[in-house]
Amino acid sequence: MGDSYQQRARDWLEHCFGRDRADDPISRNHRFLEEALELVQALGCTKDEAHQLVNYVFGRGKGSPEQEVGGVRLSLSGLTACHRIDEQAAAEDELARVWTMVEQIREKERGKPDGSPLPGPGAGARTTTS
């Protein structure tokens, strides 16, 4: 990974949450899904449309993680292009932003129940892409 964006994001995750949390696949799955839903919500997707897609996807067999990562990257690039969002600039801006908020993000994380996809009590303000 070298000094790639992926490695720098990984470095932030370890710094902010520690290696165990950064390596927790359940937590990473939940945070990715949360961020993907927040993105499509911001771009106009409705709750009903999201539920329809959840039912469609989970009604089919599992795919290969490597192929699905490729599909995610391809569709994200298509989505950002169609909305005229500079994908790399947005990613770099977010990484720079969260480096300034480590303590706030850690505090929010402490309020989350272990293993739960949902934040704990008092959550609501969006502070991280952890």
C-alpha positions in Angstrom: 0.0 0.0 0.0 3.0 2.4 0.5 2.0 6.0 1.0 -1.3 5.6 -0.9 -4.6 7.1 0.2 -5.6 3.6 1.4 -2.5 3.4 3.7 -2.9 6.9 5.0 -6.6 6.2 5.8 -5.5 3.0 7.5 -2.9 4.9 9.5 -5.6 7.3 10.7 -7.9 4.4 11.7 -5.2 2.8 13.8 -4.2 6.2 15.4 -7.8 7.1 16.2 -9.2 3.7 17.3 -6.3 1.3 17.8 -5.4 -1.7 15.7 -8.1 -4.0 17.1 -10.9 -1.6 16.1 -9.2 -0.8 12.8 -9.0 -4.5 12.0 -12.6 -5.4 13.2 -14.4 -6.5 10.0 -17.9 -6.0 11.5 -17.1 -2.4 12.5 -15.6 -1.6 9.1 -18.6 -3.2 7.4 -21.0 -1.1 9.4 -19.1 2.2 9.0 -18.8 1.6 5.2 -22.5 0.9 4.8 -23.4 3.9 7.0 -21.2 6.2 4.8 -22.5 4.8 1.5 -26.1 5.4 2.7 -25.3 8.9 3.9 -23.8 9.6 0.4 -26.8 8.4 -1.6 -29.2 10.1 0.9 -27.3 13.4 0.3 -27.7 12.9 -3.4 -31.5 12.3 -3.3 -32.0 8.5 -2.7 -35.1 7.8 -0.6 -35.4 5.5 2.4 -37.8 3.4 0.4 -35.4 3.0 -2.5 -32.6 2.0 -0.1 -34.9 -0.6 1.5 -35.8 -2.0 -1.9 -32.1 -2.3 -2.8 -31.3 -4.0 0.6 -34.0 -6.6 -0.1 -32.7 -7.1 -3.6 -29.1 -7.5 -2.7 -29.7 -9.8 0.3 -32.1 -11.9 -1.8 -29.2 -12.9 -3.9 -26.0 -15.0 -3.3 -22.9 -13.4 -1.9 -20.3 -12.1 -4.3 -16.5 -12.2 -4.2 -15.1 -9.5 -2.0 -12.4 -8.5 -4.5 -14.9 -8.3 -7.4 -17.4 -6.3 -5.2 -14.6 -3.8 -4.2 -14.0 -3.3 -7.9 -17.7 -2.7 -8.4 -17.9 -0.3 -5.5 -14.9 1.7 -6.9 -16.3 1.7 -10.4 -19.8 2.8 -9.3 -18.4 5.4 -6.9 -16.3 6.9 -9.7 -19.4 7.0 -12.0 -21.5 8.5 -9.3 -19.0 11.3 -8.5 -18.5 12.0 -12.2 -22.2 12.4 -12.8 -22.5 14.7 -9.8 -19.3 16.6 -10.8 -17.6 15.8 -7.5 -13.9 15.4 -7.5 -13.6 12.0 -5.8 -9.9 12.3 -4.8 -10.2 15.9 -3.5 -13.3 14.9 -1.4 -11.4 11.9 0.0 -8.3 14.0 0.8 -10.4 16.8 2.4 -12.2 14.3 4.6 -9.0 12.6 5.7 -7.5 16.0 6.6 -10.7 16.9 8.5 -10.9 13.8 10.6 -7.2 14.2 11.6 -8.3 17.4 13.4 -11.1 15.7 15.2 -9.5 12.6 16.8 -10.6 13.3 20.4 -14.1 14.1 19.4 -14.4 11.0 17.3 -12.9 8.8 20.0 -15.5 10.2 22.5 -18.3 9.4 20.1 -16.9 5.9 19.5 -16.9 5.3 23.3 -20.7 5.7 23.3 -21.3 3.1 20.7 -22.4 -0.4 21.9 -19.9 -3.1 20.8 -20.9 -4.9 17.7 -23.9 -2.7 17.0 -24.3 -1.1 13.7 -26.0 1.8 15.3 -24.5 4.6 17.5 -25.3 4.8 21.1 -27.4 7.4 23.0 -26.8 11.0 22.3 -25.6 10.4 18.8 -27.0 12.2 15.9 -24.4 14.8 14.9 -22.2 13.5 12.0 -18.6 13.7 13.0 -16.7 10.9 11.3 -16.2 8.4 8.6 -14.7 5.9 10.9 
